[in-house]
Amino acid sequence: MATKDPIRKLLAGIPPQPFIWAPKGNVVIMQDKVVEAGADLDEVRAWVEAVGGQEDRTIPVAGTHRGTSAVPKPVGRRYYVVPEAALSGDAAA
């Protein structure tokens, strides 16, 4: 049964972030790319969680005199960890 799934289509069209670790079988999609695509973030978060994914954020890093270090900052960059099968439509969600 083919159902229209605009969030899956939108997320599948956004290139995954290769520099953030994700469990095997998952991809990372940056939230700023989802915002650029004009998606409703609450709907995207609900969809991601419904297919077994999660929302997360990077650890904030700030420059110092001697390089970089992890220091408390207001927020890191948000991203979604999404099962690859959900993006291909193979997930039973």
FIKOLZA-1660 file (N, C-alpha, C; in steps of 0.1 Angstrom, whole numbers, plus 5000, padded with zeros to 4 digits):
% residues 93
   i   px   py   pz ch aa at
   1 5008 4988 5000  A  M  N
   1 5000 5000 5000  A  M CA
   1 5009 5012 5000  A  M  C
   2 5008 5020 4990  A  A  N
   2 5016 5032 4989  A  A CA
   2 5009 5044 4995  A  A  C
   3 5015 5050 5004  A  T  N
   3 5009 5062 5010  A  T CA
   3 5018 5074 5008  A  T  C
   4 5012 5086 5007  A  K  N
   4 5020 5098 5005  A  K CA
   4 5027 5101 5018  A  K  C
   5 5040 5103 5018  A  D  N
   5 5047 5106 5031  A  D CA
   5 5057 5118 5028  A  D  C
   6 5052 5130 5029  A  P  N
   6 5060 5142 5025  A  P CA
   6 5072 5144 5034  A  P  C
   7 5071 5140 5046  A  I  N
   7 5083 5141 5055  A  I CA
   7 5094 5132 5051  A  I  C
   8 5091 5119 5048  A  R  N
   8 5101 5110 5044  A  R CA
   8 5107 5115 5031  A  R  C
   9 5099 5119 5022  A  K  N
   9 5104 5124 5009  A  K CA
   9 5113 5136 5011  A  K  C
  10 5110 5145 5020  A  L  N
  10 5118 5157 5023  A  L CA
  10 5131 5153 5029  A  L  C
  11 5131 5145 5039  A  L  N
  11 5143 5141 5046  A  L CA
  11 5152 5132 5037  A  L  C
  12 5146 5124 5028  A  A  N
  12 5154 5116 5019  A  A CA
  12 5161 5124 5009  A  A  C
  13 5156 5136 5006  A  G  N
  13 5162 5145 4997  A  G CA
  13 5173 5154 5002  A  G  C
  14 5175 5154 5015  A  I  N
  14 5185 5162 5022  A  I CA
  14 5198 5153 5024  A  I  C
  15 5209 5157 5018  A  P  N
  15 5221 5149 5020  A  P CA
  15 5225 5147 5035  A  P  C
  16 5228 5135 5039  A  P  N
  16 5231 5133 5053  A  P CA
  16 5245 5139 5057  A  P  C
  17 5247 5142 5069  A  Q  N
  17 5259 5148 5075  A  Q CA
  17 5269 5136 5077  A  Q  C
  18 5280 5135 5070  A  P  N
  18 5289 5124 5071  A  P CA
  18 5299 5126 5083  A  P  C
  19 5299 5137 5089  A  F  N
  19 5310 5140 5100  A  F CA
  19 5305 5138 5114  A  F  C
  20 5292 5134 5116  A  I  N
  20 5287 5131 5129  A  I CA
  20 5284 5116 5130  A  I  C
  21 5289 5110 5140  A  W  N
  21 5287 5095 5142  A  W CA
  21 5272 5092 5144  A  W  C
  22 5268 5081 5138  A  A  N
  22 5254 5076 5140  A  A CA
  22 5256 5061 5141  A  A  C
  23 5247 5054 5149  A  P  N
  23 5247 5040 5149  A  P CA
  23 5245 5034 5135  A  P  C
  24 5251 5022 5133  A  K  N
  24 5250 5016 5120  A  K CA
  24 5236 5015 5115  A  K  C
  25 5233 5018 5102  A  G  N
  25 5220 5017 5097  A  G CA
  25 5212 5030 5099  A  G  C
  26 5218 5040 5104  A  N  N
  26 5212 5054 5106  A  N CA
  26 5220 5064 5099  A  N  C
  27 5214 5075 5096  A  V  N
  27 5220 5087 5090  A  V CA
  27 5217 5099 5099  A  V  C
  28 5226 5109 5097  A  V  N
  28 5224 5122 5105  A  V CA
  28 5219 5133 5095  A  V  C
  29 5208 5139 5098  A  I  N
  29 5203 5150 5090  A  I CA
  29 5202 5163 5098  A  I  C
  30 5210 5173 5094  A  M  N
  30 5210 5185 5102  A  M CA
  30 5197 5193 5102  A  M  C
  31 5193 5198 5114  A  Q  N
  31 5180 5205 5115  A  Q CA
  31 5180 5218 5106  A  Q  C
  32 5192 5224 5105  A  D  N
  32 5192 5237 5097  A  D CA
  32 5188 5234 5083  A  D  C
  33 5192 5222 5077  A  K  N
  33 5188 5219 5064  A  K CA
  33 5173 5216 5063  A  K  C
  34 5167 5211 5073  A  V  N
  34 5152 5209 5074  A  V CA
  34 5145 5222 5074  A  V  C
  35 5151 5232 5082  A  V  N
  35 5145 5245 5083  A  V CA
  35 5146 5252 5069  A  V  C
  36 5157 5251 5062  A  E  N
  36 5159 5256 5049  A  E CA
  36 5149 5251 5039  A  E  C
  37 5145 5238 5041  A  A  N
  37 5135 5232 5032  A  A CA
  37 5121 5236 5035  A  A  C
  38 5119 5243 5046  A  G  N
  38 5106 5249 5050  A  G CA
  38 5097 5239 5057  A  G  C
  39 5103 5229 5064  A  A  N
  39 5094 5219 5071  A  A CA
  39 5090 5224 5085  A  A  C
  40 5080 5218 5090  A  D  N
  40 5075 5220 5103  A  D CA
  40 5083 5212 5113  A  D  C
  41 5091 5218 5121  A  L  N
  41 5101 5210 5130  A  L CA
  41 5094 5201 5139  A  L  C
  42 5082 5204 5145  A  D  N
  42 5075 5196 5154  A  D CA
  42 5070 5183 5146  A  D  C
  43 5065 5185 5134  A  E  N
  43 5061 5173 5126  A  E CA
  43 5072 5164 5122  A  E  C
  44 5084 5170 5119  A  V  N
  44 5096 5162 5115  A  V CA
  44 5100 5155 5127  A  V  C
  45 5101 5161 5139  A  R  N
  45 5106 5154 5151  A  R CA
  45 5096 5142 5154  A  R  C
  46 5083 5145 5153  A  A  N
  46 5073 5134 5156  A  A CA
  46 5075 5122 5146  A  A  C
  47 5077 5125 5133  A  W  N
  47 5079 5115 5123  A  W CA
  47 5092 5107 5126  A  W  C
  48 5103 5114 5129  A  V  N
  48 5116 5108 5132  A  V CA
  48 5114 5098 5144  A  V  C
  49 5108 5103 5154  A  E  N
  49 5106 5094 5166  A  E CA
  49 5097 5082 5163  A  E  C
  50 5087 5085 5155  A  A  N
  50 5077 5074 5151  A  A CA
  50 5084 5062 5143  A  A  C
  51 5095 5066 5136  A  V  N
  51 5102 5055 5128  A  V CA
  51 5114 5050 5136  A  V  C
  52 5116 5054 5148  A  G  N
  52 5127 5048 5156  A  G CA
  52 5139 5057 5157  A  G  C
  53 5138 5069 5152  A  G  N
  53 5150 5078 5152  A  G CA
  53 5149 5087 5164  A  G  C
  54 5158 5097 5165  A  Q  N
  54 5158 5106 5176  A  Q CA
  54 5164 5120 5172  A  Q  C
  55 5161 5130 5180  A  E  N
  55 5167 5143 5178  A  E CA
  55 5178 5144 5188  A  E  C
  56 5189 5151 5183  A  D  N
  56 5201 5152 5192  A  D CA
  56 5207 5165 5189  A  D  C
  57 5218 5169 5195  A  R  N
  57 5225 5181 5192  A  R CA
  57 5240 5179 5194  A  R  C
  58 5248 5187 5187  A  T  N
  58 5262 5186 5188  A  T CA
  58 5267 5192 5201  A  T  C
  59 5279 5189 5205  A  I  N
  59 5285 5195 5217  A  I CA
  59 5290 5208 5212  A  I  C
  60 5287 5219 5219  A  P  N
  60 5292 5232 5216  A  P CA
  60 5307 5233 5217  A  P  C
  61 5314 5238 5207  A  V  N
  61 5328 5240 5208  A  V CA
  61 5331 5255 5205  A  V  C
  62 5340 5260 5212  A  A  N
  62 5344 5274 5210  A  A CA
  62 5359 5275 5209  A  A  C
  63 5364 5285 5201  A  G  N
  63 5378 5287 5199  A  G CA
  63 5384 5294 5211  A  G  C
  64 5397 5290 5214  A  T  N
  64 5404 5296 5225  A  T CA
  64 5418 5301 5219  A  T  C
  65 5426 5306 5227  A  H  N
  65 5439 5310 5223  A  H CA
  65 5448 5299 5219  A  H  C
  66 5445 5287 5225  A  R  N
  66 5454 5275 5222  A  R CA
  66 5447 5265 5213  A  R  C
  67 5437 5268 5206  A  G  N
  67 5430 5259 5198  A  G CA
  67 5415 5259 5202  A  G  C
  68 5409 5247 5202  A  T  N
  68 5395 5246 5205  A  T CA
  68 5393 5237 5218  A  T  C
  69 5382 5239 5225  A  S  N
  69 5379 5231 5236  A  S CA
  69 5364 5231 5238  A  S  C
  70 5359 5220 5244  A  A  N
  70 5345 5219 5247  A  A CA
  70 5342 5228 5259  A  A  C
  71 5335 5239 5257  A  V  N
  71 5331 5248 5268  A  V CA
  71 5316 5250 5268  A  V  C
  72 5310 5253 5279  A  P  N
  72 5296 5255 5279  A  P CA
  72 5292 5267 5271  A  P  C
  73 5283 5264 5262  A  K  N
  73 5277 5275 5253  A  K CA
  73 5262 5273 5254  A  K  C
  74 5254 5282 5249  A  P  N
  74 5240 5281 5250  A  P CA
  74 5234 5268 5244  A  P  C
  75 5238 5265 5231  A  V  N
  75 5233 5253 5224  A  V CA
  75 5243 5248 5214  A  V  C
  76 5242 5235 5211  A  G  N
  76 5249 5230 5199  A  G CA
  76 5239 5230 5188  A  G  C
  77 5244 5225 5176  A  R  N
  77 5236 5224 5164  A  R CA
  77 5227 5211 5166  A  R  C
  78 5214 5213 5163  A  R  N
  78 5204 5202 5164  A  R CA
  78 5205 5193 5151  A  R  C
  79 5203 5180 5153  A  Y  N
  79 5202 5171 5141  A  Y CA
  79 5193 5160 5144  A  Y  C
  80 5189 5152 5134  A  Y  N
  80 5181 5140 5135  A  Y CA
  80 5189 5128 5132  A  Y  C
  81 5188 5118 5140  A  V  N
  81 5194 5105 5137  A  V CA
  81 5182 5096 5132  A  V  C
  82 5183 5093 5119  A  V  N
  82 5172 5086 5112  A  V CA
  82 5176 5073 5106  A  V  C
  83 5168 5062 5109  A  P  N
  83 5171 5049 5103  A  P CA
  83 5170 5050 5088  A  P  C
  84 5180 5045 5081  A  E  N
  84 5181 5045 5067  A  E CA
  84 5169 5039 5060  A  E  C
  85 5164 5028 5066  A  A  N
  85 5153 5021 5061  A  A CA
  85 5140 5029 5061  A  A  C
  86 5139 5038 5070  A  A  N
  86 5127 5047 5071  A  A CA
  86 5127 5057 5059  A  A  C
  87 5139 5061 5055  A  L  N
  87 5140 5071 5044  A  L CA
  87 5138 5064 5031  A  L  C
  88 5141 5051 5030  A  S  N
  88 5139 5044 5017  A  S CA
  88 5125 5039 5016  A  S  C
  89 5117 5040 5027  A  G  N
  89 5103 5035 5027  A  G CA
  89 5102 5020 5031  A  G  C
  90 5113 5014 5035  A  D  N
  90 5113 5000 5039  A  D CA
  90 5109 4997 5053  A  D  C
  91 5108 5008 5061  A  A  N
  91 5105 5006 5075  A  A CA
  91 5090 5003 5077  A  A  C
  92 5087 4995 5086  A  A  N
  92 5073 4992 5089  A  A CA
  92 5068 5002 5100  A  A  C
  93 5066 5014 5097  A  A  N
  93 5062 5024 5106  A  A CA
  93 5048 5028 5105  A  A  C
% end
